[in-house]
Amino acid sequence: MNITLSIEERIVDSAREAARKMGKSLNQAVRDYLEQLAGSAMVLGLLPSPAPVNVGGHAWPCWYPRHPWAAG
């Protein structure tokens, strides 16, 4: 399935660089994140409140250990 997102250019540039540092394309990093997000929906009731992770100037909820590319 293909999806279209509207994201500020500076965020895309920063995310692409972060993905490159992880040895991934931005597309693969987004795919991986969506897989994690989908998996978290199945166990959401069993996990504590999410810790905010600052990525690209936006605080995202995170139920997983912090990634090295995620500041904050």
C-alpha positions as CSV (number, residue, x, y, z in Angstrom):
1,M,0.0,0.0,0.0
2,N,1.2,3.5,-0.7
3,I,0.4,6.5,1.5
4,T,1.0,10.2,1.0
5,L,2.1,12.4,3.9
6,S,2.3,16.2,4.2
7,I,5.5,17.0,6.2
8,E,7.6,20.1,6.5
9,E,10.8,19.9,4.4
10,R,13.1,20.5,7.4
11,I,11.5,17.6,9.2
12,V,11.9,15.3,6.2
13,D,15.6,16.4,5.8
14,S,16.3,15.7,9.5
15,A,14.5,12.4,9.5
16,R,16.3,11.3,6.3
17,E,19.7,12.1,7.9
18,A,18.7,10.2,11.1
19,A,17.6,7.2,9.0
20,R,20.8,7.3,7.0
21,K,22.8,7.2,10.3
22,M,20.8,4.0,11.2
23,G,21.7,2.5,7.8
24,K,18.2,2.8,6.5
25,S,16.3,4.8,3.9
26,L,13.6,7.2,5.2
27,N,11.0,4.9,3.6
28,Q,12.4,1.9,5.6
29,A,12.5,3.9,8.9
30,V,8.9,5.0,8.4
31,R,7.9,1.4,7.6
32,D,9.7,0.1,10.8
33,Y,8.0,2.8,12.9
34,L,4.6,1.9,11.5
35,E,5.2,-1.8,12.3
36,Q,6.1,-0.8,15.9
37,L,3.1,1.4,16.2
38,A,0.8,-1.4,14.9
39,G,2.3,-3.8,17.3
40,S,1.9,-1.5,20.2
41,A,-1.8,-1.2,19.6
42,M,-2.1,-4.9,20.4
43,V,-0.4,-4.6,23.8
44,L,-1.3,-1.0,24.7
45,G,-3.4,-2.0,27.7
46,L,-0.4,-3.8,29.2
47,L,2.1,-1.0,29.0
48,P,2.7,2.1,31.2
49,S,2.0,5.6,29.9
50,P,4.3,6.4,27.0
51,A,7.3,8.6,27.5
52,P,7.5,11.5,25.1
53,V,10.4,11.4,22.6
54,N,11.3,14.6,20.7
55,V,11.9,13.9,17.0
56,G,12.0,16.8,14.6
57,G,10.8,19.3,17.2
58,H,7.6,17.2,17.9
59,A,7.1,15.1,21.1
60,W,5.9,11.7,20.0
61,P,4.6,9.0,22.5
62,C,7.0,6.1,22.7
63,W,6.3,2.7,24.3
64,Y,9.7,1.4,23.2
65,P,13.2,2.0,24.5
66,R,14.5,5.3,23.2
67,H,16.3,5.1,19.9
68,P,19.8,6.7,19.6
69,W,18.5,9.1,17.0
70,A,15.7,10.4,19.2
71,A,16.8,13.4,21.2
72,G,15.0,14.2,24.4
